[in-house]
Amino acid sequence: DFVALARAQGSHSLGLKADGTIVAWGRDSDGQCDVPPPNTDFVAVAAGWYHSLGLKADSSIAAWGENGDGQCNVPEPNTDFVRVAAGGGHGLGLKADGTIVAWGSNAMGQCDVPPPNTDFVAVAGGGEQSLGLKADGSIVAWGRNNLGQCDVPAPNTDFVAAAGGRSHSLGLKADGSIVAWGSNSNGQCDVPPPNTDFVAVAAGGGHSLGLKADGSIVAWGYNGDGRCDVPPPNTGFVAVAAGFGHSLGIKGCIVGDLNCDGCVDQRANSGL
């Protein structure tokens, strides 16, 4: 009965159940898998390197795990959030008014949302970079840019989703193609042909994932521990997520369908 997966930045994973509870597994060195009570009424989840975030039905965000940089200190007022995302050591929340709130580690400016902080419709976190999707289909990226992970390729238009990896970023276009930029040391920016019919993207440590309209997952980049080896049958997937060294996919339901019998396929993991 899983309906959503965390963007599992580190070596732990989060799954959101249809009943609004979160299941967490994997590395728990800093309590990142210890969901605080009450474990109810969650509608979205996000995972950083050693911390976790959950969006509640009342539009507040719960945070737990490592807090050395304040990544679990959600700024007040903790209300009116509609989306949540996690970077390596920072958190991001999208407000109903289209603004982004960022907190936690800001060593690379990943919490300094560029002005104008308006008209955002989605948000994503990478290792030390952040991305925001605007209502006009453009992506704004900020934070660490040593490998070009914040240099969105032109034309910066027609995007419908964004994802941040450890040192690379992905954008999904309205035509079903994926644009990738940043570190390509392991081929994580070389989208395999045909670059068509994608409906979702996820970025991991050195690998990338794309969900196709036919329910199959395409994986590319670094394949240590088999993180790009999608288990057969590669069919029936409806959601995808990437960790530092592992990959996740939901089968058997439509995200948001509370009457589904979803299951999680997990392949390979390695510690940071």
Steps between C-alpha positions, in 0.01 A plus 500: 500500500780745427388813316824701496874463549749744641766646281747295698811721496705289738512134605152477646157489342152622582171367374163668546206267560144554383393540864731800546774320691869499408716189489876560525786257448873495436774689679379639833822647641335829597140395554405575141280190496330575834176665389378720787153434642231536403586318178175603333357741244809524279449586133860527371852397603859603428838363606837673535837348579424442868166671558141450393201724434129432487220731385181472705142541381478817709779651282769479769836324458642249749878452501723245672851359494835679496465869587855633516426769242142566605357287220225382734412849623210591272461879509188652648227533405494128424178528301369522143757262349390307190829332396810383683851406386831418662857562394806345656490711815217743433124507466265673259131572525271648236225722638149530358583856390778375269794594722777264611628477858845348547687406818799303624851499356565809291873459444454520123204738495254215451252673733525841331199493269568743213256788460229524401389223737160467333305280258667172593295183447753231599827469688790253511819462697837362395819436693575867558279657235132588484259522210164666458258457212315816401144523371638613163686169457847630583733357764692714748806335656725628778768382742816306423589530134854366477400249232228699328214340692327838519555596135163411347553447126323725253225514403385515862135448410227235498621315810240312705724342767850531646731278705833553671773242543820520700674712233264493202147609421217381278203668340200335337354680199134513401583299188619206713873556454757535778768769519802428722783726615783516751747226583517229235790305646301177487278573202214611723419781256502277190129424463469174302312518169221521423465806725122500474186404692636571847250600769723528810868539593724434799867574563734314735863516600646422160203352316169609353157345456216569262150354513343433159133537413485123444592437865862403444803660667815604316814531716842633402826619652712335768385142559695401809289264712254456215321828550425517126392137467121526507366162616277313255227528408569866420133582463216651700698772676319821593762685707876507531759632747879494528730486800874551516562138410161339452183532295131462580181454302134462590299240312134429468321824578450856393665748734226649713261206453407399853346172382812352345717207596839657441830332562854631506780350293842588639833429335845532659624738762834621623593716793629852466 
